[in-house]
Amino acid sequence: MTELIEQAIFHLQALSSNDQDAIALMILEELEDEVQWNKTFAKSQNFLDKVAGEAIAEYRAGKTQALNPDTL
C-alpha cells in the first residue's frame, strides 16, 4: 500500500461511520467505472484502427481541410 493511501485511510478513520461508508462507496464505484472503461476501450480497438485508416486515406486523397478554430 502506498504512503498516500495510508494517509487517506488514517484521515478516514476520524470520520463517522456514515461518512466512511459514503467515501468507500465513491471509491468502489470509481474503481468499477475504471474496469468498465478498460473493457470498453479494449473492445473498440478494431473500430478505432478502421476509422483511423479511413481518416488517413481521406487525408492522402486530398479530401480533408485544415481545421480553423475560428469557424467552429
PDB file of N, CA, C and O in Angstrom:
ATOM      1  N   MET A   1       0.849  -1.163   0.000  1.00  0.00           N
ATOM      2  CA  MET A   1       0.000   0.000   0.000  1.00  0.00           C
ATOM      3  C   MET A   1       0.903   1.236   0.000  1.00  0.00           C
ATOM      4  O   MET A   1       1.928   1.266   0.680  1.00  0.00           O
ATOM      5  N   THR A   2       0.515   2.238  -0.758  1.00  0.00           N
ATOM      6  CA  THR A   2       1.349   3.432  -0.845  1.00  0.00           C
ATOM      7  C   THR A   2       1.178   4.324   0.388  1.00  0.00           C
ATOM      8  O   THR A   2       0.215   4.194   1.144  1.00  0.00           O
ATOM      9  N   GLU A   3       2.124   5.219   0.563  1.00  0.00           N
ATOM     10  CA  GLU A   3       2.059   6.148   1.689  1.00  0.00           C
ATOM     11  C   GLU A   3       0.836   7.050   1.578  1.00  0.00           C
ATOM     12  O   GLU A   3       0.206   7.379   2.583  1.00  0.00           O
ATOM     13  N   LEU A   4       0.504   7.447   0.357  1.00  0.00           N
ATOM     14  CA  LEU A   4      -0.638   8.341   0.169  1.00  0.00           C
ATOM     15  C   LEU A   4      -1.955   7.670   0.561  1.00  0.00           C
ATOM     16  O   LEU A   4      -2.793   8.288   1.218  1.00  0.00           O
ATOM     17  N   ILE A   5      -2.141   6.428   0.169  1.00  0.00           N
ATOM     18  CA  ILE A   5      -3.385   5.745   0.535  1.00  0.00           C
ATOM     19  C   ILE A   5      -3.428   5.496   2.043  1.00  0.00           C
ATOM     20  O   ILE A   5      -4.498   5.533   2.651  1.00  0.00           O
ATOM     21  N   GLU A   6      -2.270   5.243   2.642  1.00  0.00           N
ATOM     22  CA  GLU A   6      -2.219   5.081   4.094  1.00  0.00           C
ATOM     23  C   GLU A   6      -2.613   6.380   4.798  1.00  0.00           C
ATOM     24  O   GLU A   6      -3.306   6.345   5.815  1.00  0.00           O
ATOM     25  N   GLN A   7      -2.178   7.522   4.267  1.00  0.00           N
ATOM     26  CA  GLN A   7      -2.564   8.822   4.836  1.00  0.00           C
ATOM     27  C   GLN A   7      -4.078   9.026   4.713  1.00  0.00           C
ATOM     28  O   GLN A   7      -4.728   9.494   5.648  1.00  0.00           O
ATOM     29  N   ALA A   8      -4.621   8.673   3.559  1.00  0.00           N
ATOM     30  CA  ALA A   8      -6.055   8.832   3.352  1.00  0.00           C
ATOM     31  C   ALA A   8      -6.833   7.975   4.343  1.00  0.00           C
ATOM     32  O   ALA A   8      -7.809   8.437   4.934  1.00  0.00           O
ATOM     33  N   ILE A   9      -6.409   6.748   4.521  1.00  0.00           N
ATOM     34  CA  ILE A   9      -7.094   5.844   5.456  1.00  0.00           C
ATOM     35  C   ILE A   9      -6.987   6.381   6.885  1.00  0.00           C
ATOM     36  O   ILE A   9      -7.947   6.316   7.654  1.00  0.00           O
ATOM     37  N   PHE A  10      -5.823   6.905   7.229  1.00  0.00           N
ATOM     38  CA  PHE A  10      -5.646   7.479   8.564  1.00  0.00           C
ATOM     39  C   PHE A  10      -6.666   8.588   8.810  1.00  0.00           C
ATOM     40  O   PHE A  10      -7.282   8.649   9.874  1.00  0.00           O
ATOM     41  N   HIS A  11      -6.841   9.464   7.819  1.00  0.00           N
ATOM     42  CA  HIS A  11      -7.791  10.570   7.966  1.00  0.00           C
ATOM     43  C   HIS A  11      -9.244  10.078   7.924  1.00  0.00           C
ATOM     44  O   HIS A  11     -10.113  10.644   8.588  1.00  0.00           O
ATOM     45  N   LEU A  12      -9.496   9.041   7.155  1.00  0.00           N
ATOM     46  CA  LEU A  12     -10.855   8.496   7.092  1.00  0.00           C
ATOM     47  C   LEU A  12     -11.298   7.928   8.441  1.00  0.00           C
ATOM     48  O   LEU A  12     -12.480   7.974   8.780  1.00  0.00           O
ATOM     49  N   GLN A  13     -10.364   7.401   9.195  1.00  0.00           N
ATOM     50  CA  GLN A  13     -10.705   6.797  10.485  1.00  0.00           C
ATOM     51  C   GLN A  13     -11.305   7.808  11.456  1.00  0.00           C
ATOM     52  O   GLN A  13     -12.003   7.424  12.394  1.00  0.00           O
ATOM     53  N   ALA A  14     -11.043   9.087  11.241  1.00  0.00           N
ATOM     54  CA  ALA A  14     -11.578  10.124  12.122  1.00  0.00           C
ATOM     55  C   ALA A  14     -13.017  10.495  11.769  1.00  0.00           C
ATOM     56  O   ALA A  14     -13.675  11.210  12.525  1.00  0.00           O
ATOM     57  N   LEU A  15     -13.506  10.020  10.636  1.00  0.00           N
ATOM     58  CA  LEU A  15     -14.856  10.354  10.186  1.00  0.00           C
ATOM     59  C   LEU A  15     -15.884   9.410  10.798  1.00  0.00           C
ATOM     60  O   LEU A  15     -15.552   8.339  11.306  1.00  0.00           O
ATOM     61  N   SER A  16     -17.131   9.839  10.733  1.00  0.00           N
ATOM     62  CA  SER A  16     -18.216   8.976  11.212  1.00  0.00           C
ATOM     63  C   SER A  16     -18.338   7.746  10.314  1.00  0.00           C
ATOM     64  O   SER A  16     -17.821   7.723   9.196  1.00  0.00           O
ATOM     65  N   SER A  17     -19.020   6.741  10.815  1.00  0.00           N
ATOM     66  CA  SER A  17     -19.227   5.524  10.015  1.00  0.00           C
ATOM     67  C   SER A  17     -19.963   5.827   8.717  1.00  0.00           C
ATOM     68  O   SER A  17     -19.637   5.276   7.666  1.00  0.00           O
ATOM     69  N   ASN A  18     -20.954   6.704   8.796  1.00  0.00           N
ATOM     70  CA  ASN A  18     -21.701   7.061   7.585  1.00  0.00           C
ATOM     71  C   ASN A  18     -20.805   7.734   6.553  1.00  0.00           C
ATOM     72  O   ASN A  18     -20.883   7.423   5.364  1.00  0.00           O
ATOM     73  N   ASP A  19     -19.953   8.656   7.001  1.00  0.00           N
ATOM     74  CA  ASP A  19     -19.040   9.331   6.081  1.00  0.00           C
ATOM     75  C   ASP A  19     -18.010   8.353   5.510  1.00  0.00           C
ATOM     76  O   ASP A  19     -17.674   8.412   4.327  1.00  0.00           O
ATOM     77  N   GLN A  20     -17.522   7.465   6.354  1.00  0.00           N
ATOM     78  CA  GLN A  20     -16.577   6.455   5.870  1.00  0.00           C
ATOM     79  C   GLN A  20     -17.219   5.592   4.790  1.00  0.00           C
ATOM     80  O   GLN A  20     -16.611   5.328   3.753  1.00  0.00           O
ATOM     81  N   ASP A  21     -18.446   5.157   5.039  1.00  0.00           N
ATOM     82  CA  ASP A  21     -19.155   4.326   4.056  1.00  0.00           C
ATOM     83  C   ASP A  21     -19.412   5.093   2.762  1.00  0.00           C
ATOM     84  O   ASP A  21     -19.300   4.531   1.672  1.00  0.00           O
ATOM     85  N   ALA A  22     -19.756   6.368   2.879  1.00  0.00           N
ATOM     86  CA  ALA A  22     -20.011   7.173   1.682  1.00  0.00           C
ATOM     87  C   ALA A  22     -18.755   7.294   0.834  1.00  0.00           C
ATOM     88  O   ALA A  22     -18.816   7.169  -0.389  1.00  0.00           O
ATOM     89  N   ILE A  23     -17.624   7.536   1.472  1.00  0.00           N
ATOM     90  CA  ILE A  23     -16.368   7.651   0.732  1.00  0.00           C
ATOM     91  C   ILE A  23     -15.956   6.300   0.165  1.00  0.00           C
ATOM     92  O   ILE A  23     -15.473   6.223  -0.965  1.00  0.00           O
ATOM     93  N   ALA A  24     -16.141   5.244   0.932  1.00  0.00           N
ATOM     94  CA  ALA A  24     -15.820   3.901   0.436  1.00  0.00           C
ATOM     95  C   ALA A  24     -16.656   3.572  -0.786  1.00  0.00           C
ATOM     96  O   ALA A  24     -16.149   2.993  -1.746  1.00  0.00           O
ATOM     97  N   LEU A  25     -17.931   3.933  -0.762  1.00  0.00           N
ATOM     98  CA  LEU A  25     -18.802   3.685  -1.904  1.00  0.00           C
ATOM     99  C   LEU A  25     -18.328   4.459  -3.134  1.00  0.00           C
ATOM    100  O   LEU A  25     -18.330   3.927  -4.244  1.00  0.00           O
ATOM    101  N   MET A  26     -17.922   5.711  -2.936  1.00  0.00           N
ATOM    102  CA  MET A  26     -17.405   6.502  -4.063  1.00  0.00           C
ATOM    103  C   MET A  26     -16.161   5.854  -4.666  1.00  0.00           C
ATOM    104  O   MET A  26     -16.018   5.786  -5.887  1.00  0.00           O
ATOM    105  N   ILE A  27     -15.272   5.384  -3.813  1.00  0.00           N
ATOM    106  CA  ILE A  27     -14.045   4.747  -4.286  1.00  0.00           C
ATOM    107  C   ILE A  27     -14.373   3.471  -5.055  1.00  0.00           C
ATOM    108  O   ILE A  27     -13.839   3.242  -6.140  1.00  0.00           O
ATOM    109  N   LEU A  28     -15.251   2.639  -4.492  1.00  0.00           N
ATOM    110  CA  LEU A  28     -15.624   1.390  -5.162  1.00  0.00           C
ATOM    111  C   LEU A  28     -16.296   1.646  -6.508  1.00  0.00           C
ATOM    112  O   LEU A  28     -16.032   0.932  -7.476  1.00  0.00           O
ATOM    113  N   GLU A  29     -17.159   2.655  -6.578  1.00  0.00           N
ATOM    114  CA  GLU A  29     -17.807   2.993  -7.844  1.00  0.00           C
ATOM    115  C   GLU A  29     -16.786   3.481  -8.865  1.00  0.00           C
ATOM    116  O   GLU A  29     -16.871   3.137 -10.044  1.00  0.00           O
ATOM    117  N   GLU A  30     -15.832   4.272  -8.422  1.00  0.00           N
ATOM    118  CA  GLU A  30     -14.785   4.764  -9.323  1.00  0.00           C
ATOM    119  C   GLU A  30     -13.943   3.606  -9.853  1.00  0.00           C
ATOM    120  O   GLU A  30     -13.602   3.575 -11.036  1.00  0.00           O
ATOM    121  N   LEU A  31     -13.612   2.670  -8.996  1.00  0.00           N
ATOM    122  CA  LEU A  31     -12.832   1.509  -9.433  1.00  0.00           C
ATOM    123  C   LEU A  31     -13.612   0.676 -10.443  1.00  0.00           C
ATOM    124  O   LEU A  31     -13.039   0.200 -11.423  1.00  0.00           O
ATOM    125  N   GLU A  32     -14.908   0.493 -10.215  1.00  0.00           N
ATOM    126  CA  GLU A  32     -15.741  -0.267 -11.153  1.00  0.00           C
ATOM    127  C   GLU A  32     -15.846   0.465 -12.485  1.00  0.00           C
ATOM    128  O   GLU A  32     -15.798  -0.160 -13.545  1.00  0.00           O
ATOM    129  N   ASP A  33     -15.989   1.791 -12.437  1.00  0.00           N
ATOM    130  CA  ASP A  33     -16.018   2.576 -13.679  1.00  0.00           C
ATOM    131  C   ASP A  33     -14.734   2.388 -14.474  1.00  0.00           C
ATOM    132  O   ASP A  33     -14.765   2.285 -15.701  1.00  0.00           O
ATOM    133  N   GLU A  34     -13.614   2.343 -13.778  1.00  0.00           N
ATOM    134  CA  GLU A  34     -12.321   2.157 -14.450  1.00  0.00           C
ATOM    135  C   GLU A  34     -12.257   0.786 -15.123  1.00  0.00           C
ATOM    136  O   GLU A  34     -11.766   0.668 -16.246  1.00  0.00           O
ATOM    137  N   VAL A  35     -12.746  -0.236 -14.449  1.00  0.00           N
ATOM    138  CA  VAL A  35     -12.773  -1.585 -15.028  1.00  0.00           C
ATOM    139  C   VAL A  35     -13.638  -1.583 -16.290  1.00  0.00           C
ATOM    140  O   VAL A  35     -13.239  -2.118 -17.324  1.00  0.00           O
ATOM    141  N   GLN A  36     -14.829  -0.976 -16.196  1.00  0.00           N
ATOM    142  CA  GLN A  36     -15.733  -0.933 -17.355  1.00  0.00           C
ATOM    143  C   GLN A  36     -15.118  -0.151 -18.504  1.00  0.00           C
ATOM    144  O   GLN A  36     -15.221  -0.570 -19.657  1.00  0.00           O
ATOM    145  N   TRP A  37     -14.478   0.983 -18.212  1.00  0.00           N
ATOM    146  CA  TRP A  37     -13.831   1.781 -19.254  1.00  0.00           C
ATOM    147  C   TRP A  37     -12.752   0.955 -19.946  1.00  0.00           C
ATOM    148  O   TRP A  37     -12.667   0.963 -21.174  1.00  0.00           O
ATOM    149  N   ASN A  38     -11.937   0.252 -19.187  1.00  0.00           N
ATOM    150  CA  ASN A  38     -10.865  -0.559 -19.785  1.00  0.00           C
ATOM    151  C   ASN A  38     -11.438  -1.649 -20.681  1.00  0.00           C
ATOM    152  O   ASN A  38     -10.891  -1.922 -21.749  1.00  0.00           O
ATOM    153  N   LYS A  39     -12.533  -2.274 -20.258  1.00  0.00           N
ATOM    154  CA  LYS A  39     -13.162  -3.308 -21.084  1.00  0.00           C
ATOM    155  C   LYS A  39     -13.707  -2.704 -22.379  1.00  0.00           C
ATOM    156  O   LYS A  39     -13.511  -3.262 -23.459  1.00  0.00           O
ATOM    157  N   THR A  40     -14.387  -1.572 -22.269  1.00  0.00           N
ATOM    158  CA  THR A  40     -14.959  -0.914 -23.439  1.00  0.00           C
ATOM    159  C   THR A  40     -13.867  -0.468 -24.399  1.00  0.00           C
ATOM    160  O   THR A  40     -13.979  -0.668 -25.608  1.00  0.00           O
ATOM    161  N   PHE A  41     -12.819   0.131 -23.867  1.00  0.00           N
ATOM    162  CA  PHE A  41     -11.717   0.602 -24.703  1.00  0.00           C
ATOM    163  C   PHE A  41     -11.037  -0.559 -25.419  1.00  0.00           C
ATOM    164  O   PHE A  41     -10.702  -0.452 -26.599  1.00  0.00           O
ATOM    165  N   ALA A  42     -10.833  -1.662 -24.714  1.00  0.00           N
ATOM    166  CA  ALA A  42     -10.186  -2.827 -25.322  1.00  0.00           C
ATOM    167  C   ALA A  42     -11.016  -3.373 -26.479  1.00  0.00           C
ATOM    168  O   ALA A  42     -10.463  -3.814 -27.486  1.00  0.00           O
ATOM    169  N   LYS A  43     -12.346  -3.345 -26.339  1.00  0.00           N
ATOM    170  CA  LYS A  43     -13.224  -3.847 -27.391  1.00  0.00           C
ATOM    171  C   LYS A  43     -13.269  -2.926 -28.608  1.00  0.00           C
ATOM    172  O   LYS A  43     -13.639  -3.359 -29.700  1.00  0.00           O
ATOM    173  N   SER A  44     -12.897  -1.664 -28.428  1.00  0.00           N
ATOM    174  CA  SER A  44     -13.040  -0.691 -29.510  1.00  0.00           C
ATOM    175  C   SER A  44     -11.801  -0.559 -30.395  1.00  0.00           C
ATOM    176  O   SER A  44     -11.815   0.225 -31.344  1.00  0.00           O
ATOM    177  N   GLN A  45     -10.754  -1.287 -30.118  1.00  0.00           N
ATOM    178  CA  GLN A  45      -9.505  -1.108 -30.853  1.00  0.00           C
ATOM    179  C   GLN A  45      -9.656  -1.364 -32.349  1.00  0.00           C
ATOM    180  O   GLN A  45      -9.113  -0.604 -33.150  1.00  0.00           O
ATOM    181  N   ASN A  46     -10.369  -2.401 -32.745  1.00  0.00           N
ATOM    182  CA  ASN A  46     -10.550  -2.671 -34.173  1.00  0.00           C
ATOM    183  C   ASN A  46     -11.291  -1.537 -34.860  1.00  0.00           C
ATOM    184  O   ASN A  46     -10.931  -1.133 -35.966  1.00  0.00           O
ATOM    185  N   PHE A  47     -12.326  -1.023 -34.207  1.00  0.00           N
ATOM    186  CA  PHE A  47     -13.081   0.083 -34.763  1.00  0.00           C
ATOM    187  C   PHE A  47     -12.205   1.329 -34.883  1.00  0.00           C
ATOM    188  O   PHE A  47     -12.242   2.017 -35.904  1.00  0.00           O
ATOM    189  N   LEU A  48     -11.424   1.620 -33.852  1.00  0.00           N
ATOM    190  CA  LEU A  48     -10.555   2.793 -33.889  1.00  0.00           C
ATOM    191  C   LEU A  48      -9.497   2.660 -34.977  1.00  0.00           C
ATOM    192  O   LEU A  48      -9.180   3.640 -35.651  1.00  0.00           O
ATOM    193  N   ASP A  49      -8.954   1.475 -35.154  1.00  0.00           N
ATOM    194  CA  ASP A  49      -7.985   1.243 -36.227  1.00  0.00           C
ATOM    195  C   ASP A  49      -8.622   1.492 -37.595  1.00  0.00           C
ATOM    196  O   ASP A  49      -8.010   2.109 -38.467  1.00  0.00           O
ATOM    197  N   LYS A  50      -9.839   1.016 -37.774  1.00  0.00           N
ATOM    198  CA  LYS A  50     -10.549   1.190 -39.038  1.00  0.00           C
ATOM    199  C   LYS A  50     -10.797   2.674 -39.317  1.00  0.00           C
ATOM    200  O   LYS A  50     -10.523   3.158 -40.415  1.00  0.00           O
ATOM    201  N   VAL A  51     -11.311   3.382 -38.331  1.00  0.00           N
ATOM    202  CA  VAL A  51     -11.615   4.799 -38.506  1.00  0.00           C
ATOM    203  C   VAL A  51     -10.333   5.594 -38.768  1.00  0.00           C
ATOM    204  O   VAL A  51     -10.326   6.496 -39.606  1.00  0.00           O
ATOM    205  N   ALA A  52      -9.276   5.273 -38.075  1.00  0.00           N
ATOM    206  CA  ALA A  52      -8.004   5.958 -38.289  1.00  0.00           C
ATOM    207  C   ALA A  52      -7.503   5.720 -39.708  1.00  0.00           C
ATOM    208  O   ALA A  52      -7.016   6.643 -40.361  1.00  0.00           O
ATOM    209  N   GLY A  53      -7.621   4.489 -40.183  1.00  0.00           N
ATOM    210  CA  GLY A  53      -7.208   4.177 -41.552  1.00  0.00           C
ATOM    211  C   GLY A  53      -8.019   4.954 -42.578  1.00  0.00           C
ATOM    212  O   GLY A  53      -7.472   5.439 -43.569  1.00  0.00           O
ATOM    213  N   GLU A  54      -9.318   5.073 -42.344  1.00  0.00           N
ATOM    214  CA  GLU A  54     -10.171   5.845 -43.247  1.00  0.00           C
ATOM    215  C   GLU A  54      -9.776   7.325 -43.247  1.00  0.00           C
ATOM    216  O   GLU A  54      -9.757   7.965 -44.299  1.00  0.00           O
ATOM    217  N   ALA A  55      -9.468   7.858 -42.083  1.00  0.00           N
ATOM    218  CA  ALA A  55      -9.072   9.263 -41.988  1.00  0.00           C
ATOM    219  C   ALA A  55      -7.757   9.510 -42.721  1.00  0.00           C
ATOM    220  O   ALA A  55      -7.610  10.519 -43.410  1.00  0.00           O
ATOM    221  N   ILE A  56      -6.817   8.608 -42.577  1.00  0.00           N
ATOM    222  CA  ILE A  56      -5.536   8.747 -43.279  1.00  0.00           C
ATOM    223  C   ILE A  56      -5.749   8.673 -44.782  1.00  0.00           C
ATOM    224  O   ILE A  56      -5.151   9.444 -45.532  1.00  0.00           O
ATOM    225  N   ALA A  57      -6.592   7.759 -45.225  1.00  0.00           N
ATOM    226  CA  ALA A  57      -6.870   7.628 -46.662  1.00  0.00           C
ATOM    227  C   ALA A  57      -7.526   8.902 -47.199  1.00  0.00           C
ATOM    228  O   ALA A  57      -7.166   9.356 -48.285  1.00  0.00           O
ATOM    229  N   GLU A  58      -8.460   9.478 -46.481  1.00  0.00           N
ATOM    230  CA  GLU A  58      -9.098  10.724 -46.907  1.00  0.00           C
ATOM    231  C   GLU A  58      -8.084  11.858 -46.968  1.00  0.00           C
ATOM    232  O   GLU A  58      -8.115  12.671 -47.892  1.00  0.00           O
ATOM    233  N   TYR A  59      -7.188  11.917 -45.992  1.00  0.00           N
ATOM    234  CA  TYR A  59      -6.152  12.950 -45.983  1.00  0.00           C
ATOM    235  C   TYR A  59      -5.244  12.804 -47.206  1.00  0.00           C
ATOM    236  O   TYR A  59      -4.963  13.780 -47.901  1.00  0.00           O
ATOM    237  N   ARG A  60      -4.796  11.593 -47.455  1.00  0.00           N
ATOM    238  CA  ARG A  60      -3.898  11.349 -48.594  1.00  0.00           C
ATOM    239  C   ARG A  60      -4.589  11.606 -49.931  1.00  0.00           C
ATOM    240  O   ARG A  60      -3.930  11.955 -50.911  1.00  0.00           O
ATOM    241  N   ALA A  61      -5.900  11.439 -49.978  1.00  0.00           N
ATOM    242  CA  ALA A  61      -6.658  11.678 -51.210  1.00  0.00           C
ATOM    243  C   ALA A  61      -7.028  13.152 -51.368  1.00  0.00           C
ATOM    244  O   ALA A  61      -7.694  13.527 -52.333  1.00  0.00           O
ATOM    245  N   GLY A  62      -6.603  13.976 -50.432  1.00  0.00           N
ATOM    246  CA  GLY A  62      -6.891  15.400 -50.512  1.00  0.00           C
ATOM    247  C   GLY A  62      -8.329  15.759 -50.178  1.00  0.00           C
ATOM    248  O   GLY A  62      -8.808  16.819 -50.581  1.00  0.00           O
ATOM    249  N   LYS A  63      -9.013  14.910 -49.459  1.00  0.00           N
ATOM    250  CA  LYS A  63     -10.418  15.151 -49.130  1.00  0.00           C
ATOM    251  C   LYS A  63     -10.601  15.827 -47.765  1.00  0.00           C
ATOM    252  O   LYS A  63     -11.719  15.884 -47.251  1.00  0.00           O
ATOM    253  N   THR A  64      -9.535  16.329 -47.187  1.00  0.00           N
ATOM    254  CA  THR A  64      -9.625  16.982 -45.888  1.00  0.00           C
ATOM    255  C   THR A  64      -9.174  18.429 -46.017  1.00  0.00           C
ATOM    256  O   THR A  64      -8.567  18.825 -47.012  1.00  0.00           O
ATOM    257  N   GLN A  65      -9.481  19.194 -45.002  1.00  0.00           N
ATOM    258  CA  GLN A  65      -9.015  20.578 -44.980  1.00  0.00           C
ATOM    259  C   GLN A  65      -8.530  20.906 -43.578  1.00  0.00           C
ATOM    260  O   GLN A  65      -8.918  20.253 -42.609  1.00  0.00           O
ATOM    261  N   ALA A  66      -7.689  21.909 -43.474  1.00  0.00           N
ATOM    262  CA  ALA A  66      -7.145  22.299 -42.179  1.00  0.00           C
ATOM    263  C   ALA A  66      -8.272  22.809 -41.290  1.00  0.00           C
ATOM    264  O   ALA A  66      -9.205  23.462 -41.758  1.00  0.00           O
ATOM    265  N   LEU A  67      -8.173  22.507 -40.028  1.00  0.00           N
ATOM    266  CA  LEU A  67      -9.164  22.952 -39.062  1.00  0.00           C
ATOM    267  C   LEU A  67      -8.914  24.416 -38.719  1.00  0.00           C
ATOM    268  O   LEU A  67      -7.796  24.806 -38.382  1.00  0.00           O
ATOM    269  N   ASN A  68      -9.960  25.212 -38.809  1.00  0.00           N
ATOM    270  CA  ASN A  68      -9.875  26.613 -38.434  1.00  0.00           C
ATOM    271  C   ASN A  68     -10.720  26.826 -37.198  1.00  0.00           C
ATOM    272  O   ASN A  68     -11.948  26.832 -37.284  1.00  0.00           O
ATOM    273  N   PRO A  69     -10.080  27.002 -36.034  1.00  0.00           N
ATOM    274  CA  PRO A  69     -10.832  27.147 -34.787  1.00  0.00           C
ATOM    275  C   PRO A  69     -11.803  28.329 -34.799  1.00  0.00           C
ATOM    276  O   PRO A  69     -12.783  28.331 -34.054  1.00  0.00           O
ATOM    277  N   ASP A  70     -11.539  29.320 -35.627  1.00  0.00           N
ATOM    278  CA  ASP A  70     -12.406  30.489 -35.674  1.00  0.00           C
ATOM    279  C   ASP A  70     -13.748  30.196 -36.328  1.00  0.00           C
ATOM    280  O   ASP A  70     -14.700  30.956 -36.154  1.00  0.00           O
ATOM    281  N   THR A  71     -13.835  29.109 -37.076  1.00  0.00           N
ATOM    282  CA  THR A  71     -15.086  28.788 -37.767  1.00  0.00           C
ATOM    283  C   THR A  71     -15.843  27.661 -37.106  1.00  0.00           C
ATOM    284  O   THR A  71     -16.824  27.170 -37.664  1.00  0.00           O
ATOM    285  N   LEU A  72     -15.420  27.245 -35.951  1.00  0.00           N
ATOM    286  CA  LEU A  72     -16.104  26.152 -35.250  1.00  0.00           C
ATOM    287  C   LEU A  72     -17.432  26.585 -34.721  1.00  0.00           C
ATOM    288  O   LEU A  72     -18.141  25.789 -34.104  1.00  0.00           O
TER     289      LEU A  72
END
